């Protein structure tokens, strides 16, 4: 049987290890972003993409792009990319858009979705922090809507 002093010392060591490794602080924070199920709306794909950025799940973010169009290198190497420069993304909303622009040049069907979000960055490469928007072109692939292209739109 442990003495009261030993029990307290063991608990103190456990708390120090948990705090040092981030386990205590991040226990409720998911480390993986969910992929929308087959048949989910295009907006769900865009929301899942921003969730992947938020929790730093590069694999999930890449899975949401159409084959052959994944910007993995851009996401991880460019100084202004979400996985390099973004500190926080929140208040994400996604809605279908009637803009045909780059969908007009893509295989049918193609859906345009606009995302609005609030972002904070390490360095102000993409302008000021705050509310921003991006337009996505999504195409169907094996029962899912996947991102084919993305264009930052600036502040909504």
Buried (B, 14 or more C-beta within 10 A) or exposed (E): EEEEEEEEEEEEEEEEEEEEEEEEEEEEEEEEBEBBEEEBBBBBBBBBBBBBBBEBBBEBBBBBBBEEEBBEEBBBEBEBBBBBBBEEBEEBBBEBBEBEEBBEEBEEEBBBBBBBBEBEBEEEEBEEBEEBBBBBBBBBEEEBBBBBBBEEBEEE
